[in-house]
Amino acid sequence: MAKVKAAVFASGSGSNFEAMMQAGELPCEIALLVCDKPGAGVVDRAARLNVPVYESSPKQFADKAAFEKDLVGKLREAGIEWIFLAGYMRLIGPVLLGAYEGRILNIHPSLLPDYPGADGIGDAFRAGAEVTGVTIHYVDAGMDTGPVIAQREVEIMSDDTIDSLAERIHKVEHVLYPEVIRKLIIEE
Ligand code: GRF
């Protein structure tokens, strides 16, 4: 039987996207990469890993609804059933949420609800937290607010820099996202 198809949405380097691709057997096929930032590193990774890319930016459309309507068309055409956000720096609007209700996941580098937003690692570090971590959650209309699926703690050491902390957090992310995908999609 053919596997269900998933799309990864990313705006940046794409290390989580690559970790998913290299994670060994997943219960779904990563059949499309959606990128909203021309020239983002993730696009080169997708080319190297032979994953089709759809580059699209809201600037090309009249408004966010039109941008998302076009995306939904593309996703449907490609038979996509799940969306995994991995460093996608944009809120998901009602058009995409409506089309993929309960089927959009996000990874965030903190223990939500602590430190939501664009710089979860830096915010925890600057706040002097002793523990932070990684969260995988369902996506809703808010910023990093949907129901939590899994969390893993990462200790902040006294000699950490933001870079050393980020490196440990990313290592945890690269294991946790494939783990959650395996569990969720098999349990469907
Ligand atoms: C990750 O830290 C993820 O948690 C956050 O954005 C970062 C993306 O990193 N949402 P990468 O592009 O996967 O390397």
Backbone and ligand atoms as CSV (ligand in chain L), in Angstrom:
chain,resi,resn,atom,element,x,y,z
A,1,MET,N,N,0.838,-1.205,0.000
A,1,MET,CA,C,0.000,0.000,0.000
A,1,MET,C,C,0.867,1.246,0.000
A,2,ALA,N,N,0.456,2.239,-0.791
A,2,ALA,CA,C,1.261,3.470,-0.838
A,2,ALA,C,C,1.164,4.204,0.500
A,3,LYS,N,N,2.246,4.851,0.863
A,3,LYS,CA,C,2.259,5.615,2.115
A,3,LYS,C,C,1.465,6.908,1.966
A,4,VAL,N,N,0.949,7.423,3.087
A,4,VAL,CA,C,0.329,8.750,3.025
A,4,VAL,C,C,1.426,9.775,2.732
A,5,LYS,N,N,1.012,10.871,2.120
A,5,LYS,CA,C,1.997,11.878,1.733
A,5,LYS,C,C,1.938,13.081,2.666
A,6,ALA,N,N,3.113,13.610,2.956
A,6,ALA,CA,C,3.216,14.783,3.817
A,6,ALA,C,C,4.054,15.841,3.120
A,7,ALA,N,N,3.792,17.098,3.496
A,7,ALA,CA,C,4.631,18.210,3.020
A,7,ALA,C,C,5.312,18.835,4.216
A,8,VAL,N,N,6.553,19.234,4.038
A,8,VAL,CA,C,7.254,20.015,5.056
A,8,VAL,C,C,7.237,21.466,4.606
A,9,PHE,N,N,6.905,22.362,5.540
A,9,PHE,CA,C,6.963,23.809,5.272
A,9,PHE,C,C,8.162,24.368,6.031
A,10,ALA,N,N,9.050,25.057,5.343
A,10,ALA,CA,C,10.230,25.615,6.011
A,10,ALA,C,C,10.616,26.943,5.367
A,11,SER,N,N,11.236,27.802,6.174
A,11,SER,CA,C,11.664,29.109,5.668
A,11,SER,C,C,13.174,29.293,5.755
A,12,GLY,N,N,13.879,28.363,6.431
A,12,GLY,CA,C,15.282,28.644,6.735
A,12,GLY,C,C,16.234,27.562,6.306
A,13,SER,N,N,17.085,27.153,7.252
A,13,SER,CA,C,18.177,26.236,6.917
A,13,SER,C,C,17.681,24.821,6.585
A,14,GLY,N,N,16.660,24.365,7.290
A,14,GLY,CA,C,16.088,23.065,6.942
A,14,GLY,C,C,16.763,21.865,7.578
A,15,SER,N,N,17.441,22.062,8.721
A,15,SER,CA,C,18.090,20.895,9.333
A,15,SER,C,C,17.049,19.884,9.825
A,16,ASN,N,N,15.885,20.363,10.268
A,16,ASN,CA,C,14.832,19.420,10.690
A,16,ASN,C,C,14.259,18.654,9.499
A,17,PHE,N,N,14.098,19.340,8.386
A,17,PHE,CA,C,13.641,18.682,7.160
A,17,PHE,C,C,14.626,17.566,6.781
A,18,GLU,N,N,15.904,17.892,6.800
A,18,GLU,CA,C,16.902,16.877,6.421
A,18,GLU,C,C,16.916,15.720,7.428
A,19,ALA,N,N,16.769,16.046,8.713
A,19,ALA,CA,C,16.757,14.982,9.730
A,19,ALA,C,C,15.589,14.018,9.484
A,20,MET,N,N,14.435,14.563,9.091
A,20,MET,CA,C,13.283,13.695,8.784
A,20,MET,C,C,13.599,12.781,7.604
A,21,MET,N,N,14.224,13.365,6.598
A,21,MET,CA,C,14.534,12.591,5.393
A,21,MET,C,C,15.538,11.485,5.687
A,22,GLN,N,N,16.426,11.741,6.669
A,22,GLN,CA,C,17.502,10.779,6.967
A,22,GLN,C,C,17.127,9.852,8.111
A,23,ALA,N,N,15.914,10.012,8.647
A,23,ALA,CA,C,15.574,9.300,9.893
A,23,ALA,C,C,15.308,7.816,9.689
A,24,GLY,N,N,15.431,7.350,8.470
A,24,GLY,CA,C,15.066,5.949,8.228
A,24,GLY,C,C,13.581,5.870,7.963
A,25,GLU,N,N,13.060,4.666,8.010
A,25,GLU,CA,C,11.669,4.431,7.616
A,25,GLU,C,C,10.670,5.298,8.385
A,26,LEU,N,N,9.894,6.111,7.643
A,26,LEU,CA,C,8.799,6.877,8.249
A,26,LEU,C,C,7.487,6.304,7.699
A,27,PRO,N,N,6.394,6.486,8.428
A,27,PRO,CA,C,5.113,5.954,7.941
A,27,PRO,C,C,4.498,6.820,6.843
A,28,CYS,N,N,5.187,7.890,6.452
A,28,CYS,CA,C,4.661,8.750,5.393
A,28,CYS,C,C,5.800,9.098,4.443
A,29,GLU,N,N,5.392,9.536,3.256
A,29,GLU,CA,C,6.400,9.990,2.290
A,29,GLU,C,C,6.445,11.515,2.335
A,30,ILE,N,N,7.633,12.080,2.505
A,30,ILE,CA,C,7.763,13.545,2.433
A,30,ILE,C,C,7.797,13.867,0.939
A,31,ALA,N,N,6.637,14.252,0.419
A,31,ALA,CA,C,6.483,14.336,-1.032
A,31,ALA,C,C,6.644,15.755,-1.569
A,32,LEU,N,N,6.729,16.738,-0.670
A,32,LEU,CA,C,6.830,18.128,-1.138
A,32,LEU,C,C,7.462,18.986,-0.057
A,33,LEU,N,N,8.308,19.907,-0.486
A,33,LEU,CA,C,8.805,20.933,0.422
A,33,LEU,C,C,8.206,22.262,-0.018
A,34,VAL,N,N,7.565,22.956,0.923
A,34,VAL,CA,C,7.031,24.289,0.626
A,34,VAL,C,C,7.935,25.302,1.304
A,35,CYS,N,N,8.408,26.265,0.537
A,35,CYS,CA,C,9.312,27.284,1.079
A,35,CYS,C,C,8.825,28.666,0.667
A,36,ASP,N,N,8.745,29.573,1.651
A,36,ASP,CA,C,8.248,30.931,1.386
A,36,ASP,C,C,9.370,31.952,1.299
A,37,LYS,N,N,10.638,31.491,1.395
A,37,LYS,CA,C,11.771,32.425,1.363
A,37,LYS,C,C,12.708,32.047,0.218
A,38,PRO,N,N,12.699,32.852,-0.848
A,38,PRO,CA,C,13.579,32.528,-1.968
A,38,PRO,C,C,15.035,32.431,-1.484
A,39,GLY,N,N,15.736,31.405,-1.943
A,39,GLY,CA,C,17.153,31.283,-1.598
A,39,GLY,C,C,17.417,30.662,-0.233
A,40,ALA,N,N,16.393,30.226,0.477
A,40,ALA,CA,C,16.616,29.606,1.791
A,40,ALA,C,C,17.420,28.312,1.624
A,41,GLY,N,N,18.253,28.007,2.626
A,41,GLY,CA,C,19.115,26.821,2.575
A,41,GLY,C,C,18.348,25.530,2.386
A,42,VAL,N,N,17.118,25.490,2.893
A,42,VAL,CA,C,16.331,24.260,2.809
A,42,VAL,C,C,16.063,23.847,1.349
A,43,VAL,N,N,16.048,24.820,0.455
A,43,VAL,CA,C,15.764,24.507,-0.957
A,43,VAL,C,C,16.916,23.684,-1.557
A,44,ASP,N,N,18.149,24.018,-1.185
A,44,ASP,CA,C,19.297,23.229,-1.661
A,44,ASP,C,C,19.252,21.816,-1.085
A,45,ARG,N,N,18.857,21.727,0.182
A,45,ARG,CA,C,18.773,20.385,0.789
A,45,ARG,C,C,17.740,19.544,0.032
A,46,ALA,N,N,16.598,20.164,-0.309
A,46,ALA,CA,C,15.545,19.417,-1.001
A,46,ALA,C,C,16.039,18.947,-2.369
A,47,ALA,N,N,16.781,19.809,-3.059
A,47,ALA,CA,C,17.299,19.425,-4.374
A,47,ALA,C,C,18.235,18.225,-4.223
A,48,ARG,N,N,19.089,18.279,-3.213
A,48,ARG,CA,C,20.036,17.183,-2.971
A,48,ARG,C,C,19.302,15.891,-2.601
A,49,LEU,N,N,18.175,16.029,-1.905
A,49,LEU,CA,C,17.441,14.847,-1.438
A,49,LEU,C,C,16.308,14.448,-2.399
A,50,ASN,N,N,16.274,15.099,-3.544
A,50,ASN,CA,C,15.268,14.781,-4.578
A,50,ASN,C,C,13.829,14.941,-4.098
A,51,VAL,N,N,13.577,15.972,-3.334
A,51,VAL,CA,C,12.202,16.259,-2.910
A,51,VAL,C,C,11.710,17.466,-3.709
A,52,PRO,N,N,10.562,17.341,-4.389
A,52,PRO,CA,C,10.041,18.481,-5.159
A,52,PRO,C,C,9.802,19.689,-4.249
A,53,VAL,N,N,10.065,20.867,-4.785
A,53,VAL,CA,C,9.939,22.105,-4.007
A,53,VAL,C,C,8.851,22.978,-4.603
A,54,TYR,N,N,8.027,23.562,-3.755
A,54,TYR,CA,C,7.096,24.596,-4.199
A,54,TYR,C,C,7.462,25.879,-3.470
A,55,GLU,N,N,8.016,26.834,-4.225
A,55,GLU,CA,C,8.390,28.118,-3.625
A,55,GLU,C,C,7.261,29.090,-3.877
A,56,SER,N,N,6.767,29.677,-2.792
A,56,SER,CA,C,5.665,30.609,-2.949
A,56,SER,C,C,5.697,31.617,-1.814
A,57,SER,N,N,5.484,32.871,-2.147
A,57,SER,CA,C,5.528,33.914,-1.129
A,57,SER,C,C,4.235,34.723,-1.188
A,58,PRO,N,N,3.745,35.157,-0.013
A,58,PRO,CA,C,2.508,35.949,0.008
A,58,PRO,C,C,2.611,37.212,-0.846
A,59,LYS,N,N,3.836,37.676,-1.058
A,59,LYS,CA,C,4.012,38.895,-1.871
A,59,LYS,C,C,3.462,38.722,-3.285
A,60,GLN,N,N,3.415,37.461,-3.740
A,60,GLN,CA,C,2.930,37.209,-5.102
A,60,GLN,C,C,1.400,37.239,-5.189
A,61,PHE,N,N,0.736,37.413,-4.045
A,61,PHE,CA,C,-0.734,37.317,-4.027
A,61,PHE,C,C,-1.356,38.572,-3.425
A,62,ALA,N,N,-2.662,38.727,-3.687
A,62,ALA,CA,C,-3.365,39.923,-3.221
A,62,ALA,C,C,-3.425,39.951,-1.689
A,63,ASP,N,N,-3.625,38.794,-1.086
A,63,ASP,CA,C,-3.686,38.740,0.381
A,63,ASP,C,C,-3.346,37.330,0.857
A,64,LYS,N,N,-3.336,37.167,2.177
A,64,LYS,CA,C,-2.941,35.876,2.764
A,64,LYS,C,C,-3.896,34.748,2.351
A,65,ALA,N,N,-5.194,35.087,2.264
A,65,ALA,CA,C,-6.177,34.056,1.887
A,65,ALA,C,C,-5.871,33.529,0.483
A,66,ALA,N,N,-5.534,34.433,-0.418
A,66,ALA,CA,C,-5.236,34.013,-1.801
A,66,ALA,C,C,-3.953,33.180,-1.840
A,67,PHE,N,N,-2.966,33.582,-1.062
A,67,PHE,CA,C,-1.700,32.830,-0.955
A,67,PHE,C,C,-1.981,31.402,-0.466
A,68,GLU,N,N,-2.796,31.299,0.578
A,68,GLU,CA,C,-3.064,29.974,1.145
A,68,GLU,C,C,-3.976,29.139,0.232
A,69,LYS,N,N,-4.877,29.803,-0.464
A,69,LYS,CA,C,-5.762,29.078,-1.385
A,69,LYS,C,C,-4.935,28.411,-2.488
A,70,ASP,N,N,-3.961,29.155,-2.977
A,70,ASP,CA,C,-3.060,28.601,-3.988
A,70,ASP,C,C,-2.284,27.415,-3.415
A,71,LEU,N,N,-1.799,27.570,-2.162
A,71,LEU,CA,C,-1.044,26.477,-1.531
A,71,LEU,C,C,-1.915,25.231,-1.372
A,72,VAL,N,N,-3.142,25.426,-0.912
A,72,VAL,CA,C,-4.036,24.281,-0.725
A,72,VAL,C,C,-4.234,23.559,-2.061
A,73,GLY,N,N,-4.384,24.317,-3.138
A,73,GLY,CA,C,-4.530,23.711,-4.471
A,73,GLY,C,C,-3.323,22.855,-4.801
A,74,LYS,N,N,-2.146,23.385,-4.536
A,74,LYS,CA,C,-0.900,22.671,-4.839
A,74,LYS,C,C,-0.786,21.403,-3.982
A,75,LEU,N,N,-1.131,21.545,-2.698
A,75,LEU,CA,C,-1.033,20.401,-1.772
A,75,LEU,C,C,-2.009,19.293,-2.188
A,76,ARG,N,N,-3.228,19.698,-2.556
A,76,ARG,CA,C,-4.240,18.708,-2.964
A,76,ARG,C,C,-3.792,17.995,-4.239
A,77,GLU,N,N,-3.272,18.785,-5.169
A,77,GLU,CA,C,-2.800,18.223,-6.442
A,77,GLU,C,C,-1.716,17.173,-6.186
A,78,ALA,N,N,-0.878,17.422,-5.163
A,78,ALA,CA,C,0.216,16.486,-4.850
A,78,ALA,C,C,-0.244,15.370,-3.903
A,79,GLY,N,N,-1.515,15.363,-3.518
A,79,GLY,CA,C,-2.049,14.295,-2.656
A,79,GLY,C,C,-1.566,14.366,-1.216
A,80,ILE,N,N,-1.246,15.577,-0.753
A,80,ILE,CA,C,-0.695,15.745,0.603
A,80,ILE,C,C,-1.797,15.638,1.660
A,81,GLU,N,N,-1.537,14.818,2.692
A,81,GLU,CA,C,-2.512,14.654,3.783
A,81,GLU,C,C,-2.046,15.253,5.105
A,82,TRP,N,N,-0.744,15.428,5.264
A,82,TRP,CA,C,-0.205,15.991,6.505
A,82,TRP,C,C,0.755,17.133,6.179
A,83,ILE,N,N,0.834,18.097,7.092
A,83,ILE,CA,C,1.794,19.201,6.942
A,83,ILE,C,C,2.656,19.261,8.202
A,84,PHE,N,N,3.972,19.254,8.010
A,84,PHE,CA,C,4.900,19.376,9.133
A,84,PHE,C,C,5.632,20.712,8.999
A,85,LEU,N,N,5.362,21.633,9.903
A,85,LEU,CA,C,6.093,22.900,9.894
A,85,LEU,C,C,7.442,22.669,10.568
A,86,ALA,N,N,8.500,23.145,9.923
A,86,ALA,CA,C,9.848,22.953,10.473
A,86,ALA,C,C,10.641,24.228,10.195
A,87,GLY,N,N,10.480,25.194,11.098
A,87,GLY,CA,C,11.142,26.476,10.877
A,87,GLY,C,C,10.408,27.307,9.841
A,88,TYR,N,N,9.086,27.187,9.808
A,88,TYR,CA,C,8.263,27.998,8.891
A,88,TYR,C,C,7.836,29.235,9.673
A,89,MET,N,N,8.325,30.388,9.249
A,89,MET,CA,C,8.214,31.597,10.076
A,89,MET,C,C,6.963,32.414,9.752
A,90,ARG,N,N,5.841,31.753,9.679
A,90,ARG,CA,C,4.619,32.454,9.291
A,90,ARG,C,C,3.426,31.801,10.002
A,91,LEU,N,N,2.496,32.628,10.461
A,91,LEU,CA,C,1.291,32.058,11.080
A,91,LEU,C,C,0.432,31.408,10.001
A,92,ILE,N,N,-0.199,30.298,10.356
A,92,ILE,CA,C,-1.092,29.625,9.406
A,92,ILE,C,C,-2.475,30.266,9.534
A,93,GLY,N,N,-3.065,30.630,8.400
A,93,GLY,CA,C,-4.352,31.326,8.398
A,93,GLY,C,C,-5.520,30.370,8.249
A,94,PRO,N,N,-6.733,30.928,8.289
A,94,PRO,CA,C,-7.943,30.099,8.274
A,94,PRO,C,C,-8.094,29.209,7.037
A,95,VAL,N,N,-7.582,29.623,5.905
A,95,VAL,CA,C,-7.773,28.815,4.683
A,95,VAL,C,C,-7.017,27.484,4.803
A,96,LEU,N,N,-5.744,27.554,5.196
A,96,LEU,CA,C,-4.951,26.323,5.354
A,96,LEU,C,C,-5.425,25.509,6.557
A,97,LEU,N,N,-5.721,26.215,7.642
A,97,LEU,CA,C,-6.190,25.506,8.852
A,97,LEU,C,C,-7.476,24.744,8.558
A,98,GLY,N,N,-8.368,25.378,7.812
A,98,GLY,CA,C,-9.647,24.735,7.480
A,98,GLY,C,C,-9.440,23.514,6.605
A,99,ALA,N,N,-8.508,23.597,5.677
A,99,ALA,CA,C,-8.294,22.488,4.735
A,99,ALA,C,C,-7.548,21.328,5.393
A,100,TYR,N,N,-6.721,21.612,6.386
A,100,TYR,CA,C,-5.889,20.569,7.016
A,100,TYR,C,C,-6.099,20.526,8.531
A,101,GLU,N,N,-7.342,20.593,8.947
A,101,GLU,CA,C,-7.664,20.627,10.370
A,101,GLU,C,C,-7.108,19.407,11.107
A,102,GLY,N,N,-6.362,19.653,12.166
A,102,GLY,CA,C,-5.818,18.538,12.962
A,102,GLY,C,C,-4.705,17.780,12.269
A,103,ARG,N,N,-4.219,18.306,11.166
A,103,ARG,CA,C,-3.182,17.599,10.406
A,103,ARG,C,C,-1.981,18.480,10.107
A,104,ILE,N,N,-1.811,19.511,10.949
A,104,ILE,CA,C,-0.627,20.371,10.810
A,104,ILE,C,C,0.126,20.332,12.136
A,105,LEU,N,N,1.404,19.949,12.063
A,105,LEU,CA,C,2.255,19.890,13.256
A,105,LEU,C,C,3.322,20.968,13.169
A,106,ASN,N,N,3.802,21.387,14.345
A,106,ASN,CA,C,4.918,22.338,14.381
A,106,ASN,C,C,5.926,21.876,15.423
A,107,ILE,N,N,7.188,22.240,15.186
A,107,ILE,CA,C,8.227,22.011,16.198
A,107,ILE,C,C,8.698,23.366,16.692
A,108,HIS,N,N,8.856,23.479,18.014
A,108,HIS,CA,C,9.283,24.760,18.585
A,108,HIS,C,C,10.392,24.509,19.606
A,109,PRO,N,N,11.438,25.357,19.595
A,109,PRO,CA,C,12.584,25.092,20.466
A,109,PRO,C,C,12.445,25.683,21.865
A,110,SER,N,N,11.394,25.304,22.579
A,110,SER,CA,C,11.252,25.630,24.009
A,110,SER,C,C,10.200,24.685,24.569
A,111,LEU,N,N,10.028,24.726,25.874
A,111,LEU,CA,C,8.943,23.960,26.488
A,111,LEU,C,C,7.722,24.873,26.524
A,112,LEU,N,N,6.908,24.816,25.494
A,112,LEU,CA,C,5.706,25.669,25.453
A,112,LEU,C,C,4.793,25.307,26.639
A,113,PRO,N,N,4.085,26.264,27.252
A,113,PRO,CA,C,3.840,27.609,26.731
A,113,PRO,C,C,4.943,28.629,27.038
A,114,ASP,N,N,6.080,28.188,27.589
A,114,ASP,CA,C,7.168,29.144,27.829
A,114,ASP,C,C,7.874,29.483,26.517
A,115,TYR,N,N,8.246,30.708,26.388
A,115,TYR,CA,C,9.076,31.205,25.277
A,115,TYR,C,C,8.550,30.871,23.872
A,116,PRO,N,N,7.309,31.267,23.572
A,116,PRO,CA,C,6.828,31.131,22.186
A,116,PRO,C,C,7.508,32.199,21.319
A,117,GLY,N,N,7.262,32.135,20.024
A,117,GLY,CA,C,7.734,33.202,19.136
A,117,GLY,C,C,9.010,32.853,18.402
A,118,ALA,N,N,9.553,33.870,17.741
A,118,ALA,CA,C,10.620,33.648,16.757
A,118,ALA,C,C,11.952,33.241,17.382
A,119,ASP,N,N,12.186,33.564,18.657
A,119,ASP,CA,C,13.506,33.268,19.246
A,119,ASP,C,C,13.377,32.515,20.575
A,120,GLY,N,N,12.772,31.356,20.521
A,120,GLY,CA,C,12.541,30.555,21.735
A,120,GLY,C,C,13.835,30.206,22.459
A,121,ILE,N,N,14.896,29.960,21.711
A,121,ILE,CA,C,16.167,29.568,22.351
A,121,ILE,C,C,16.792,30.774,23.051
A,122,GLY,N,N,16.907,31.883,22.334
A,122,GLY,CA,C,17.507,33.096,22.906
A,122,GLY,C,C,16.691,33.622,24.080
A,123,ASP,N,N,15.380,33.557,23.981
A,123,ASP,CA,C,14.534,34.085,25.054
A,123,ASP,C,C,14.727,33.277,26.346
A,124,ALA,N,N,14.797,31.948,26.232
A,124,ALA,CA,C,15.008,31.117,27.430
A,124,ALA,C,C,16.397,31.385,28.012
A,125,PHE,N,N,17.378,31.505,27.132
A,125,PHE,CA,C,18.762,31.733,27.576
A,125,PHE,C,C,18.874,33.066,28.312
A,126,ARG,N,N,18.323,34.114,27.714
A,126,ARG,CA,C,18.434,35.455,28.320
A,126,ARG,C,C,17.621,35.572,29.600
A,127,ALA,N,N,16.575,34.756,29.722
A,127,ALA,CA,C,15.764,34.793,30.944
A,127,ALA,C,C,16.467,34.071,32.093
A,128,GLY,N,N,17.585,33.393,31.790
A,128,GLY,CA,C,18.316,32.679,32.839
A,128,GLY,C,C,17.644,31.373,33.246
A,129,ALA,N,N,16.831,30.814,32.351
A,129,ALA,CA,C,16.167,29.535,32.668
A,129,ALA,C,C,17.219,28.441,32.876
A,130,GLU,N,N,16.899,27.480,33.730
A,130,GLU,CA,C,17.837,26.367,33.945
A,130,GLU,C,C,17.514,25.185,33.041
A,131,VAL,N,N,16.259,25.149,32.619
A,131,VAL,CA,C,15.829,24.070,31.729
A,131,VAL,C,C,14.976,24.669,30.620
A,132,THR,N,N,15.211,24.230,29.406
A,132,THR,CA,C,14.305,24.578,28.303
A,132,THR,C,C,14.046,23.274,27.546
A,133,GLY,N,N,13.800,23.318,26.261
A,133,GLY,CA,C,13.560,22.051,25.584
A,133,GLY,C,C,12.952,22.209,24.212
A,134,VAL,N,N,12.193,21.195,23.827
A,134,VAL,CA,C,11.610,21.127,22.489
A,134,VAL,C,C,10.155,20.681,22.633
A,135,THR,N,N,9.284,21.297,21.851
A,135,THR,CA,C,7.867,20.921,21.854
A,135,THR,C,C,7.407,20.608,20.433
A,136,ILE,N,N,6.622,19.552,20.303
A,136,ILE,CA,C,5.900,19.304,19.042
A,136,ILE,C,C,4.423,19.482,19.377
A,137,HIS,N,N,3.740,20.270,18.561
A,137,HIS,CA,C,2.321,20.533,18.874
A,137,HIS,C,C,1.503,20.638,17.593
A,138,TYR,N,N,0.187,20.445,17.781
A,138,TYR,CA,C,-0.729,20.711,16.667
A,138,TYR,C,C,-0.794,22.223,16.469
A,139,VAL,N,N,-1.024,22.620,15.232
A,139,VAL,CA,C,-1.057,24.052,14.918
A,139,VAL,C,C,-2.497,24.557,14.956
A,140,ASP,N,N,-2.656,25.695,15.639
A,140,ASP,CA,C,-3.935,26.408,15.574
A,140,ASP,C,C,-3.645,27.826,15.083
A,141,ALA,N,N,-4.609,28.732,15.255
A,141,ALA,CA,C,-4.439,30.062,14.662
A,141,ALA,C,C,-3.432,30.932,15.419
A,142,GLY,N,N,-3.046,30.526,16.624
A,142,GLY,CA,C,-2.149,31.355,17.425
A,142,GLY,C,C,-0.681,31.098,17.106
A,143,MET,N,N,0.157,31.859,17.807
A,143,MET,CA,C,1.608,31.692,17.627
A,143,MET,C,C,2.106,30.666,18.653
A,144,ASP,N,N,2.392,29.441,18.187
A,144,ASP,CA,C,2.918,28.369,19.045
A,144,ASP,C,C,1.966,28.027,20.196
A,145,THR,N,N,0.655,28.009,19.900
A,145,THR,CA,C,-0.334,27.822,20.966
A,145,THR,C,C,-1.141,26.519,20.879
A,146,GLY,N,N,-1.012,25.735,19.851
A,146,GLY,CA,C,-1.881,24.557,19.695
A,146,GLY,C,C,-1.573,23.462,20.716
A,147,PRO,N,N,-2.471,22.456,20.817
A,147,PRO,CA,C,-2.283,21.373,21.791
A,147,PRO,C,C,-0.927,20.665,21.649
A,148,VAL,N,N,-0.295,20.457,22.798
A,148,VAL,CA,C,1.042,19.840,22.813
A,148,VAL,C,C,0.930,18.334,22.608
A,149,ILE,N,N,1.809,17.789,21.782
A,149,ILE,CA,C,1.852,16.343,21.531
A,149,ILE,C,C,3.017,15.709,22.304
A,150,ALA,N,N,4.172,16.350,22.261
A,150,ALA,CA,C,5.346,15.777,22.939
A,150,ALA,C,C,6.310,16.893,23.317
A,151,GLN,N,N,6.995,16.685,24.437
A,151,GLN,CA,C,8.017,17.660,24.854
A,151,GLN,C,C,9.236,16.909,25.348
A,152,ARG,N,N,10.397,17.503,25.170
A,152,ARG,CA,C,11.618,16.921,25.737
A,152,ARG,C,C,12.451,18.042,26.343
A,153,GLU,N,N,12.929,17.798,27.542
A,153,GLU,CA,C,13.707,18.835,28.236
A,153,GLU,C,C,15.155,18.868,27.756
A,154,VAL,N,N,15.728,20.074,27.790
A,154,VAL,CA,C,17.163,20.258,27.549
A,154,VAL,C,C,17.662,21.182,28.655
A,155,GLU,N,N,18.679,20.722,29.381
A,155,GLU,CA,C,19.224,21.522,30.474
A,155,GLU,C,C,20.064,22.676,29.922
A,156,ILE,N,N,19.992,23.827,30.579
A,156,ILE,CA,C,20.883,24.931,30.192
A,156,ILE,C,C,22.042,24.938,31.199
A,157,MET,N,N,23.247,24.691,30.683
A,157,MET,CA,C,24.440,24.600,31.555
A,157,MET,C,C,24.963,25.993,31.861
A,158,SER,N,N,25.717,26.093,32.978
A,158,SER,CA,C,26.214,27.420,33.377
A,158,SER,C,C,27.222,27.962,32.356
A,159,ASP,N,N,27.901,27.072,31.625
A,159,ASP,CA,C,28.885,27.577,30.650
A,159,ASP,C,C,28.322,27.583,29.211
A,160,ASP,N,N,27.004,27.430,29.074
A,160,ASP,CA,C,26.418,27.464,27.725
A,160,ASP,C,C,26.498,28.856,27.110
A,161,THR,N,N,26.630,28.901,25.810
A,161,THR,CA,C,26.369,30.121,25.036
A,161,THR,C,C,25.070,29.832,24.282
A,162,ILE,N,N,24.522,30.859,23.647
A,162,ILE,CA,C,23.308,30.586,22.854
A,162,ILE,C,C,23.624,29.529,21.791
A,163,ASP,N,N,24.813,29.601,21.212
A,163,ASP,CA,C,25.153,28.650,20.142
A,163,ASP,C,C,25.268,27.216,20.660
A,164,SER,N,N,25.914,27.042,21.824
A,164,SER,CA,C,26.070,25.671,22.332
A,164,SER,C,C,24.712,25.108,22.753
A,165,LEU,N,N,23.864,25.978,23.307
A,165,LEU,CA,C,22.519,25.538,23.682
A,165,LEU,C,C,21.715,25.175,22.426
A,166,ALA,N,N,21.805,26.045,21.420
A,166,ALA,CA,C,21.050,25.797,20.182
A,166,ALA,C,C,21.471,24.465,19.570
A,167,GLU,N,N,22.755,24.182,19.630
A,167,GLU,CA,C,23.245,22.933,19.037
A,167,GLU,C,C,22.620,21.721,19.739
A,168,ARG,N,N,22.562,21.767,21.095
A,168,ARG,CA,C,21.958,20.632,21.823
A,168,ARG,C,C,20.462,20.545,21.556
A,169,ILE,N,N,19.812,21.709,21.468
A,169,ILE,CA,C,18.365,21.695,21.193
A,169,ILE,C,C,18.098,21.095,19.812
A,170,HIS,N,N,18.882,21.496,18.835
A,170,HIS,CA,C,18.650,20.966,17.482
A,170,HIS,C,C,18.847,19.447,17.441
A,171,LYS,N,N,19.833,18.950,18.181
A,171,LYS,CA,C,20.046,17.482,18.206
A,171,LYS,C,C,18.792,16.779,18.719
A,172,VAL,N,N,18.185,17.362,19.761
A,172,VAL,CA,C,16.961,16.760,20.316
A,172,VAL,C,C,15.825,16.870,19.296
A,173,GLU,N,N,15.714,18.031,18.647
A,173,GLU,CA,C,14.654,18.214,17.631
A,173,GLU,C,C,14.742,17.145,16.558
A,174,HIS,N,N,15.973,16.883,16.112
A,174,HIS,CA,C,16.154,15.994,14.957
A,174,HIS,C,C,15.741,14.557,15.266
A,175,VAL,N,N,15.718,14.213,16.560
A,175,VAL,CA,C,15.267,12.877,16.965
A,175,VAL,C,C,13.764,12.887,17.262
A,176,LEU,N,N,13.321,13.947,17.939
A,176,LEU,CA,C,11.937,13.971,18.424
A,176,LEU,C,C,10.902,14.078,17.294
A,177,TYR,N,N,11.185,14.902,16.288
A,177,TYR,CA,C,10.166,15.095,15.229
A,177,TYR,C,C,9.874,13.768,14.509
A,178,PRO,N,N,10.909,13.046,14.028
A,178,PRO,CA,C,10.608,11.752,13.387
A,178,PRO,C,C,9.901,10.784,14.336
A,179,GLU,N,N,10.292,10.805,15.615
A,179,GLU,CA,C,9.652,9.910,16.595
A,179,GLU,C,C,8.148,10.171,16.678
A,180,VAL,N,N,7.783,11.454,16.774
A,180,VAL,CA,C,6.367,11.819,16.894
A,180,VAL,C,C,5.616,11.465,15.609
A,181,ILE,N,N,6.229,11.713,14.482
A,181,ILE,CA,C,5.578,11.401,13.189
A,181,ILE,C,C,5.296,9.902,13.113
A,182,ARG,N,N,6.256,9.101,13.512
A,182,ARG,CA,C,6.073,7.631,13.481
A,182,ARG,C,C,4.880,7.232,14.327
A,183,LYS,N,N,4.827,7.797,15.529
A,183,LYS,CA,C,3.789,7.398,16.474
A,183,LYS,C,C,2.413,7.883,15.990
A,184,LEU,N,N,2.336,9.131,15.618
A,184,LEU,CA,C,1.026,9.730,15.253
A,184,LEU,C,C,0.428,9.088,14.031
A,185,ILE,N,N,1.235,8.879,13.026
A,185,ILE,CA,C,0.674,8.424,11.756
A,185,ILE,C,C,0.344,6.938,11.822
A,186,ILE,N,N,1.095,6.186,12.619
A,186,ILE,CA,C,0.781,4.764,12.780
A,186,ILE,C,C,-0.488,4.587,13.606
A,187,GLU,N,N,-0.694,5.506,14.553
A,187,GLU,CA,C,-1.874,5.388,15.429
A,187,GLU,C,C,-3.168,5.843,14.745
A,188,GLU,N,N,-3.069,6.451,13.583
A,188,GLU,CA,C,-4.263,7.017,12.921
A,188,GLU,C,C,-5.407,6.046,12.788
L,1,GRF,C1,C,14.044,24.949,14.775
L,1,GRF,O1,O,14.717,25.297,15.948
L,1,GRF,C2,C,12.570,24.825,15.017
L,1,GRF,O2,O,12.259,24.384,16.300
L,1,GRF,C3,C,12.089,26.249,14.839
L,1,GRF,O3,O,12.863,26.756,13.787
L,1,GRF,C4,C,14.120,26.073,13.736
L,1,GRF,C5,C,14.294,25.554,12.342
L,1,GRF,O4,O,15.580,25.050,12.137
L,1,GRF,N1,N,10.671,26.305,14.602
L,1,GRF,P1,P,15.922,24.278,10.787
L,1,GRF,O5,O,15.567,25.216,9.634
L,1,GRF,O6,O,15.117,23.021,10.750
L,1,GRF,O7,O,17.401,24.022,10.844
